[in-house]
């Protein structure tokens, strides 16, 4: 028999709630914006498709993050769905919003930095932003998209990154 912890979320057990949220396996994205000082990036596992018509996606960012003001001010951003080969990049971006500066990245037609090697990419114009408690939920209208035909996704589960193992 496996044990289960039941709780009512409150200020004293935020770690437990975070751990419960972490039980949901997700893909990993890096969202980029352009800035006069250079590219700024953030990891987001809150990414989701919203609508096909118009084409919309969403992701959220923590208001207290040092990089948050860049994303709050940006009219355009690019969401990159990471491949399993990009795990090192994932951890670099998670630790340093400015790690892409000086990397000679190309820009999208909208002026946002583009990462090579992603499984899919969504170049977006901000469609809406909603209050989400300690986060802001950004909705982007997809103006341009791309996808790779091959590759494995980088997955995030229980606080760790890895790959999704398919049953054969």
ChimeraX attribute file (.defattr): number of C-alpha atoms within 10 A of each C-alpha:
attribute: neighborCount
match mode: 1-to-1
recipient: residues
	/A:1	3
	/A:2	3
	/A:3	5
	/A:4	6
	/A:5	6
	/A:6	7
	/A:7	9
	/A:8	9
	/A:9	12
	/A:10	9
	/A:11	8
	/A:12	9
	/A:13	12
	/A:14	11
	/A:15	11
	/A:16	16
	/A:17	15
	/A:18	13
	/A:19	14
	/A:20	12
	/A:21	13
	/A:22	15
	/A:23	12
	/A:24	10
	/A:25	16
	/A:26	20
	/A:27	22
	/A:28	25
	/A:29	26
	/A:30	22
	/A:31	27
	/A:32	26
	/A:33	24
	/A:34	23
	/A:35	15
	/A:36	5
	/A:37	8
	/A:38	16
	/A:39	24
	/A:40	23
	/A:41	27
	/A:42	23
	/A:43	25
	/A:44	21
	/A:45	18
	/A:46	14
	/A:47	23
	/A:48	14
	/A:49	12
	/A:50	14
	/A:51	12
	/A:52	10
	/A:53	7
	/A:54	10
	/A:55	15
	/A:56	20
	/A:57	21
	/A:58	20
	/A:59	21
	/A:60	21
	/A:61	22
	/A:62	15
	/A:63	16
	/A:64	10
	/A:65	11
	/A:66	10
	/A:67	17
	/A:68	18
	/A:69	11
	/A:70	16
	/A:71	22
	/A:72	14
	/A:73	11
	/A:74	15
	/A:75	17
	/A:76	22
	/A:77	26
	/A:78	29
	/A:79	31
	/A:80	27
	/A:81	25
	/A:82	27
	/A:83	24
	/A:84	21
	/A:85	16
	/A:86	18
	/A:87	17
	/A:88	11
	/A:89	15
	/A:90	21
	/A:91	12
	/A:92	17
	/A:93	18
	/A:94	16
	/A:95	12
	/A:96	14
	/A:97	19
	/A:98	17
	/A:99	16
	/A:100	19
	/A:101	14
	/A:102	9
	/A:103	9
	/A:104	9
	/A:105	15
	/A:106	12
	/A:107	15
	/A:108	17
	/A:109	11
	/A:110	17
	/A:111	16
	/A:112	26
	/A:113	27
	/A:114	24
	/A:115	20
	/A:116	13
	/A:117	16
	/A:118	23
	/A:119	21
	/A:120	18
	/A:121	24
	/A:122	23
	/A:123	26
	/A:124	24
	/A:125	19
	/A:126	21
	/A:127	15
	/A:128	12
	/A:129	15
	/A:130	11
	/A:131	11
	/A:132	13
	/A:133	9
	/A:134	11
	/A:135	16
	/A:136	18
	/A:137	19
	/A:138	20
	/A:139	22
	/A:140	26
	/A:141	23
	/A:142	23
	/A:143	15
	/A:144	15
	/A:145	13
	/A:146	12
	/A:147	13
	/A:148	11
	/A:149	7
	/A:150	8
	/A:151	13
	/A:152	14
	/A:153	22
	/A:154	23
	/A:155	21
	/A:156	19
	/A:157	18
	/A:158	14
	/A:159	11
	/A:160	9
	/A:161	19
	/A:162	17
	/A:163	16
	/A:164	16
	/A:165	8
	/A:166	5
	/A:167	4
	/A:168	3
